[in-house]
């Protein structure tokens, strides 16, 4: 008897609801549209013959709406839907839910995890998925990591990868990440976090609203990729030196305080970038350089915050220190075009 083919889905029901969207006149993604996306995803997985789908539970009503919507559409589907199983786990309505769900899905032996969210949601999933590949679907505010693609295409590729046993060497890409460690006064590590796109140091002492909406207190950031098509600090870095998603290394950027819309008259200079949806700003650059695996950025002797993938996460005090490093090949993502091209080639050869 063939083994059960399982796929995981982690859908953040509250992504794209932070302050950055409110102040930039960008609408959030309604719960009903998230449900519509899940229906399209499940329809694609059904067409591939996936047996079972594991889903992360939540407290926003997504499950009830999805199950109601499926009752209305299942009769029109050409293929039977996969069994849906909601994970038996406590829900706290924070990023810890995504970490825990990814860990459980890995233990259950899913072939891949579809992730609906922004950079922060994907970062949480990466913390728990181990070597299980993820397939990103953009539903957040800053979407530098998940690609913008119709969800049916992404789900179809995930289903084909799982059912057709597409070799990993033909279907997966290794991705970089940043490691952020905090040490106490004695040099003992007391915190370890990761970032998929960027880690930024701010001269602030209180977390407050987690999302970065201004750059007045931003002093340094390191990014794993610099894309002109991104929103956020990756876009700032791209104005200095583009760095590809799969290119080795990243970029370290030092900023200087803003004085109006232009940089001060010393060695600094200004670049423009889209920091949040609908907002193009000047950012004053002091210096920048490439940042590679083996390099370390260390900070001590001051108070501040570290933002990970656009959200304030870590508070550090004067007696503590921060170290940031870059890791190549940290986790895997599904290469959607590569999977589809491989399967199409295989099928052409069978005609």
ABEGO torsion letter per residue (X at the ends): XBBBBBBBBBBBAABGABAAAAAAGBBBBBAAAAAAAAAAAAAAAAAAGBABBBBBBBAAGAAAAAAAAAAAAAAABABBBBBBBBBBBBBAGBAAAAAAAAAAAAAAGBABBBBBEBAAAAAAAAAAAEABBBBBBBABABBAABBBBBAAAAAAAAAAAAAAGBBAAAABBBBBBBBBBBBBAAGBBABBBBBAABBBBBBBABAEBABBABAAABABBBBABBBAABBEAAAAAAAABBBBAABBEBBBBBBBBBBEABBBABABBBBBBBABBGBBBBBBBABBBBBBBGBBBBBBGBBBBBBBGGBBABBBBAABBBBBBBBBGABBBBBAAAAAAAAAAAAAAAX
